[in-house]
């Protein structure tokens, strides 16, 4: 844990082969991070920009693009899992996530099959299979947890999505009859990037909508009380603007939670002296903010639906670009 009394963890939102051999191990040794996450965009950027993959890819000629990708991704995730295994063994997270093919987001059977296959191929207990929070995804989450596979529910922007995730986990764990660790990845900064220019033009305080929305979702997850299930705050890097690099870590410090962030964001937070929780935020403060948004003629729910759709499309596009390049 990064902050033991809060049961607050920091996970690195980055995977790249050379990094795993060097900086990743250093961050773990210094007790800065105790887990890691990946997604199609991260793997696309790593595989296409790093020389570390050239030799392995040259030995995979004759395989399909997806088979080549899976061979590379499984190698990296397995390596990360092995490095993190001592943390896992002593109950200090130690998880790394790998996402199923995002084009399967509306295919329950395909998601289940790929989730099972990835978990079996990696063959490490400290791997979480990352599944988008869609109707098909909820069924897959239930099925995977019912056989003891840890799940990272991703692209969560709405409270209703989080409730569906927790309920899916509950059904799966009931069938498995043992606890299974799960996280629900709440996306934060994308909401503010979508809204803040318009909010500023209307005199409404910016860089709060994503935090307030996340606070509500976090409170809901905690209230549902599923053992082993935690809120994970994702999309917490700052892109441009005047916000502090670690703004979305500082403002989302919460008991029994995880924040996964880019390395530069994590390093900025290591110099931050704040160690007390920021969430949950009082509901009347949240209501007042969203009332101003509503009175300004902005449909916040429509913004969230658009973010869900855009997030899925972005991951699909990144995966398709990677397949084309391979």
ABEGO torsion letter per residue (X at the ends): XABAAAGBBBBBBBBBAAAAABAAAAAAAAGABABBBBBAAAAAAAAAABAAAAAAAAAABGBBAAAAAAAAAAAAAAAAAAAAAAAAAAGBEGBBBBBBBAAAAABAAAAAAAAAAAAAAAGBAABBBBBBBBAAAAAAAAAAAAAGBBBBBBGBABAAAAAAAAAAAAAAAAAAGBBBBBBBBBBAAAAAAAAAAAAAAAGBBBGAAAAAAAAAAAAAAAAAGBBGBBBBBBGABBBEEABBAAAAAAAABBBGBBBBBBAAAAAAAAABABABBAOBBBAAAAAAAAAAAAAAGBBAAAAAAAAAAAAAAAAAAAAAAAAAAX
